[in-house]
Amino acid sequence: MDRERYAVVGAGIVGLATAREIFRRRPEATVTVVDKEGSVACHQTSHNSGVVHSGIYYQPGSLKARLCVEGRGLLKEFCASHGLAYEECGKVVVARSEAEVPALRQIEARGAANGVRALRWLGPEELAEIEPHAAGVAALHSPSTAIVDFTGVAVALASELDVRLGFEVTSIRSGPSEVVLCGPAGEVAADWVVVCAGLQSDRVARMAGDGAGPAIVPFRGEYWRLVPERSHLVRGLIYPVPDPEYPFLGVHFTPRIGGAVDLGPNAVLALSREGYRRSDLVLTDVAATLAWPGFRAMARRHWKAGLREMHGSLSKKAFVSEAQRLVPELTPNDVVSAPAGVRAQAVDSDGTLVDDFRIGRAGPRGAVMTVRNAPSPGATSSLAIAAYLADEVAAARDAQ
Ligand SMILES: Cc1cc2nc3c(=O)[nH]c(=O)nc-3n(C[C@H](O)[C@H](O)[C@H](O)COP(=O)(O)OP(=O)(O)OC[C@H]3O[C@@H](n4cnc5c(N)ncnc54)[C@H](O)[C@@H]3O)c2cc1C
């Protein structure tokens, strides 16, 4: 019998983890990962906060809640077995006023429902013991929240796989017996394909025939970095209570593997899906955002939060004044700019910002699985998303 062939589009952390999981389960098969860039993890995987989330924020019963909790455990084991740094520095989510306490209590309840252990409610004095420079009326402490270098994890995953770099998929031919990924670098034929194309996931899904939506609307996230002599202001991760209407977590303080401390990211509409400088503008990306029916509905619904975030991105002073609400001693002289990221946020045609991970299926036999939304905590959850996708592929294969 011919060897089964699997292909994965995208060598970010989700695509690589998925390819590894399929290969672990079917060692006799060929598993090929293709990516348009010259190295792995060029986009979201290497432009994020590096936080291993514990699972406190997510709607109980959602894929995010389950896969984040499972993924955190798998990632910790993966780092231990591959000699990669994994620092459990812990996190406090800080209520800055009494008005934020009910939302923080809701996060505490969600964390408990999601099985996150050792959460602790803190009063101002207890908060000061953990984070002496943070200010708040109450806080939730999550000791298992950690930091990691997701690029390093992706490189370790890729080292066990057949990865074809510089292979951009520009069309997909789906026939009754095979799926062919086509691009200027050639063709890869497979029996089963998983699309993990991050910021391009809607476009690649459309090539595969999964065109119903949602569309990706890119949100830029800017970071600033504490100058070394002020990094003592922060010991672990310090987060605000997020706006429950908005799927982003708010500007937070993030220690990095290696010792730097960043603050960010904000969330402003990006003018380029894969451009990391403020001046980057890709007209086709802007046109795609504006043409999506959900974009206007989203803008109408979230204009207030959008304006607030826009304001925070206008100047260093505005950004710092938001962060000062968590750490009042911070001044604009304490920070220098740091590399930005761009999030792939899926938006439905009615303007809903898709909150949960979303997976689609396309092609004859349902042979193409498409990851349509894998924003934060997608990197934390990657090894569990991979197991979920491998189960889905196996179910489709067994149903034949
Ligand atoms: C600012 C920011 C902060 C974040 N913070 C965190 C955090 O602290 N913790 C956390 O868990 N998550 C965080 N996330 C989310 C996390 O980074 C993502 O969920 C995760 O990286 C998604 O991985 P991916 O493999 O799906 O996408 P990506 O890493 O974007 O990879 C997609 C890959 O597909 C390739 N590709 C696209 N189109 C094609 C094509 N046509 N042909 C071939 N290849 C193609 C791209 O080149 C790319 O390599 C953050 C994200 C951002 C942007």
The ligand as an SDF file (V2000), in Angstrom:
LIG
                    3D

 53 58  0  0  0  0  0  0  0  0999 V2000
    0.9100   40.7390   19.6750 C   0  0  0  0  0  0  0  0  0  0  0  0
    0.5720   39.3210   19.9800 C   0  0  0  0  0  0  0  0  0  0  0  0
    0.6500   38.8470   21.2940 C   0  0  0  0  0  0  0  0  0  0  0  0
    0.3220   37.5270   21.5810 C   0  0  0  0  0  0  0  0  0  0  0  0
    0.5780   37.0220   22.8220 N   0  0  0  0  0  0  0  0  0  0  0  0
    0.4070   35.7010   23.0620 C   0  0  0  0  0  0  0  0  0  0  0  0
    0.8000   35.1330   24.3010 C   0  0  0  0  0  0  0  0  0  0  0  0
    1.3870   35.7940   25.1550 O   0  0  0  0  0  0  0  0  0  0  0  0
    0.5310   33.8160   24.5190 N   0  0  0  0  0  0  0  0  0  0  0  0
   -0.0890   33.0310   23.5870 C   0  0  0  0  0  0  0  0  0  0  0  0
   -0.3330   31.8630   23.8410 O   0  0  0  0  0  0  0  0  0  0  0  0
   -0.4230   33.5440   22.3800 N   0  0  0  0  0  0  0  0  0  0  0  0
   -0.1700   34.8430   22.0990 C   0  0  0  0  0  0  0  0  0  0  0  0
   -0.4740   35.3590   20.8720 N   0  0  0  0  0  0  0  0  0  0  0  0
   -1.1090   34.4890   19.8750 C   0  0  0  0  0  0  0  0  0  0  0  0
   -0.1130   33.5290   19.2350 C   0  0  0  0  0  0  0  0  0  0  0  0
    1.0510   34.2060   18.8290 O   0  0  0  0  0  0  0  0  0  0  0  0
   -0.7990   32.8520   18.0580 C   0  0  0  0  0  0  0  0  0  0  0  0
   -1.9810   32.2380   18.5260 O   0  0  0  0  0  0  0  0  0  0  0  0
    0.0580   31.7650   17.4260 C   0  0  0  0  0  0  0  0  0  0  0  0
    1.3570   32.2210   17.1730 O   0  0  0  0  0  0  0  0  0  0  0  0
   -0.5960   31.3080   16.1380 C   0  0  0  0  0  0  0  0  0  0  0  0
    0.2870   30.4410   15.4860 O   0  0  0  0  0  0  0  0  0  0  0  0
    0.0290   30.0470   13.9780 P   0  0  0  0  0  0  0  0  0  0  0  0
    0.9870   28.9720   13.6660 O   0  0  0  0  0  0  0  0  0  0  0  0
   -1.4330   29.7680   13.8160 O   0  0  0  0  0  0  0  0  0  0  0  0
    0.2820   31.3860   13.1430 O   0  0  0  0  0  0  0  0  0  0  0  0
    1.6320   32.0640   12.6340 P   0  0  0  0  0  0  0  0  0  0  0  0
    2.7070   32.0070   13.6410 O   0  0  0  0  0  0  0  0  0  0  0  0
    1.2420   33.4240   12.1530 O   0  0  0  0  0  0  0  0  0  0  0  0
    2.0820   31.1540   11.4150 O   0  0  0  0  0  0  0  0  0  0  0  0
    1.3790   31.0990   10.1960 C   0  0  0  0  0  0  0  0  0  0  0  0
    2.3680   30.6840    9.1270 C   0  0  0  0  0  0  0  0  0  0  0  0
    1.6760   30.4790    7.9010 O   0  0  0  0  0  0  0  0  0  0  0  0
    2.5290   30.8820    6.8440 C   0  0  0  0  0  0  0  0  0  0  0  0
    1.7320   31.1460    5.6530 N   0  0  0  0  0  0  0  0  0  0  0  0
    0.7230   32.0400    5.5250 C   0  0  0  0  0  0  0  0  0  0  0  0
    0.2150   32.0000    4.2780 N   0  0  0  0  0  0  0  0  0  0  0  0
    0.9170   31.0700    3.5880 C   0  0  0  0  0  0  0  0  0  0  0  0
    0.8600   30.5920    2.2510 C   0  0  0  0  0  0  0  0  0  0  0  0
   -0.0120   31.0760    1.3480 N   0  0  0  0  0  0  0  0  0  0  0  0
    1.7310   29.6300    1.8670 N   0  0  0  0  0  0  0  0  0  0  0  0
    2.6470   29.1140    2.7550 C   0  0  0  0  0  0  0  0  0  0  0  0
    2.7460   29.5580    4.0300 N   0  0  0  0  0  0  0  0  0  0  0  0
    1.8730   30.5050    4.4690 C   0  0  0  0  0  0  0  0  0  0  0  0
    3.2020   32.1370    7.4070 C   0  0  0  0  0  0  0  0  0  0  0  0
    4.3890   32.4600    6.7290 O   0  0  0  0  0  0  0  0  0  0  0  0
    3.4240   31.7480    8.8500 C   0  0  0  0  0  0  0  0  0  0  0  0
    4.7070   31.1910    9.0730 O   0  0  0  0  0  0  0  0  0  0  0  0
   -0.1460   36.6700   20.5410 C   0  0  0  0  0  0  0  0  0  0  0  0
   -0.2180   37.1390   19.2240 C   0  0  0  0  0  0  0  0  0  0  0  0
    0.1770   38.4400   18.9470 C   0  0  0  0  0  0  0  0  0  0  0  0
    0.2000   38.8760   17.5160 C   0  0  0  0  0  0  0  0  0  0  0  0
  1  2  1  0
  2  3  1  0
  2 52  2  0
  3  4  2  0
  4  5  1  0
  4 50  1  0
  5  6  2  0
  6  7  1  0
  6 13  1  0
  7  8  2  0
  7  9  1  0
  9 10  1  0
 10 11  2  0
 10 12  1  0
 12 13  2  0
 13 14  1  0
 14 15  1  0
 14 50  1  0
 15 16  1  0
 16 17  1  0
 16 18  1  0
 18 19  1  0
 18 20  1  0
 20 21  1  0
 20 22  1  0
 22 23  1  0
 23 24  1  0
 24 25  2  0
 24 26  1  0
 24 27  1  0
 27 28  1  0
 28 29  2  0
 28 30  1  0
 28 31  1  0
 31 32  1  0
 32 33  1  0
 33 34  1  0
 33 48  1  0
 34 35  1  0
 35 36  1  0
 35 46  1  0
 36 37  1  0
 36 45  1  0
 37 38  2  0
 38 39  1  0
 39 40  1  0
 39 45  2  0
 40 41  1  0
 40 42  2  0
 42 43  1  0
 43 44  2  0
 44 45  1  0
 46 47  1  0
 46 48  1  0
 48 49  1  0
 50 51  2  0
 51 52  1  0
 52 53  1  0
M  END
$$$$
